């Protein structure tokens, strides 16, 4: 059994981008813990979470529609027999994501 080799260049690039591109507004309670900090940071975090929930909900709704629309003529695909269950699960998850965006 061979283990996959670690691609050090890709790992270094991902770590570097992760460290550089992290937005300070998403960094936990950094601003609220020191004397209540900068005003408006909680609003920025809520706005980001709403955008994330809306994007995830839209993607899941798109996947639900795509599950119903895609042809089911290849028996090797999971969509061949379980398309109704897949569409229902994607739809329920999209409703949960949209509800999360609404209630934040």
C-alpha positions as CSV (number, residue, x, y, z in Angstrom):
1,X,0.0,0.0,0.0
2,X,1.5,3.3,-1.1
3,X,0.7,6.5,0.7
4,X,0.1,9.7,-1.4
5,X,3.1,12.0,-1.4
6,X,2.6,15.4,0.1
7,X,2.9,18.1,-2.5
8,X,4.9,20.6,-0.5
9,X,4.5,23.5,-3.0
10,X,0.7,23.2,-3.0
11,X,0.6,22.9,0.8
12,X,2.8,25.9,1.2
13,X,0.7,28.0,-1.2
14,X,-2.5,27.1,0.6
15,X,-1.1,27.9,4.0
16,X,0.3,31.2,2.7
17,X,-3.0,32.2,1.0
18,X,-4.9,31.2,4.1
19,X,-2.7,33.4,6.3
20,X,-2.8,36.4,4.0
21,X,-6.4,36.3,2.8
22,X,-8.2,35.8,6.1
23,X,-10.4,38.7,6.8
24,X,-10.0,40.2,10.3
25,X,-13.8,40.6,10.6
26,X,-14.2,36.8,10.7
27,X,-11.5,36.3,13.3
28,X,-13.7,35.4,16.3
29,X,-14.3,38.1,18.9
30,X,-11.1,39.9,18.4
31,X,-12.6,43.4,18.5
32,X,-15.4,42.8,21.0
33,X,-13.2,41.4,23.8
34,X,-11.0,44.4,24.4
35,X,-13.2,47.1,25.9
36,X,-16.0,46.5,23.4
37,X,-13.6,47.6,20.7
38,X,-14.6,49.0,17.3
39,X,-18.2,49.7,16.7
40,X,-19.9,47.8,13.9
41,X,-17.8,44.7,13.9
42,X,-20.7,42.5,15.0
43,X,-22.8,43.9,12.1
44,X,-20.0,43.1,9.6
45,X,-19.9,39.5,10.9
46,X,-23.6,39.1,10.7
47,X,-23.6,40.4,7.2
48,X,-20.9,38.0,6.1
49,X,-22.8,35.1,7.7
50,X,-25.9,36.1,5.9
51,X,-24.1,36.2,2.6
52,X,-22.5,32.8,3.2
53,X,-25.9,31.3,4.2
54,X,-27.6,32.7,1.1
55,X,-24.8,31.4,-1.2
56,X,-25.0,28.0,0.3
57,X,-28.8,27.9,0.2
58,X,-28.7,29.0,-3.5
59,X,-26.1,26.3,-4.3
60,X,-28.1,23.6,-2.6
61,X,-31.4,24.7,-4.3
62,X,-29.5,24.6,-7.6
63,X,-28.3,21.1,-6.9
64,X,-31.8,20.1,-5.9
65,X,-33.2,21.3,-9.3
66,X,-30.2,19.8,-11.1
67,X,-30.9,16.4,-9.5
68,X,-34.4,16.4,-10.9
69,X,-33.5,17.7,-14.4
70,X,-30.4,15.6,-15.1
71,X,-31.1,12.5,-17.2
72,X,-31.1,9.2,-15.3
73,X,-30.0,6.7,-18.0
74,X,-26.7,5.5,-16.6
75,X,-27.0,2.9,-13.9
76,X,-23.5,3.6,-12.6
77,X,-24.5,7.0,-11.3
78,X,-26.0,7.5,-7.8
79,X,-28.7,9.7,-9.4
80,X,-30.1,6.6,-11.3
81,X,-32.2,5.3,-8.4
82,X,-31.9,7.8,-5.6
83,X,-32.8,11.0,-7.4
84,X,-35.9,11.7,-5.4
85,X,-34.2,11.3,-2.1
86,X,-31.3,13.4,-3.2
87,X,-33.5,16.2,-4.5
88,X,-35.5,16.2,-1.2
89,X,-32.4,16.3,1.0
90,X,-30.8,19.1,-1.1
91,X,-34.1,21.1,-0.9
92,X,-34.5,20.6,2.9
93,X,-30.8,21.7,3.4
94,X,-31.4,24.8,1.2
95,X,-34.4,25.7,3.3
96,X,-32.3,25.4,6.4
97,X,-29.6,27.6,4.9
98,X,-32.2,30.2,3.9
99,X,-33.7,30.1,7.3
100,X,-30.3,30.6,8.9
101,X,-29.7,33.7,6.7
102,X,-33.2,35.0,7.6
103,X,-32.8,34.5,11.4
104,X,-29.3,35.9,11.8
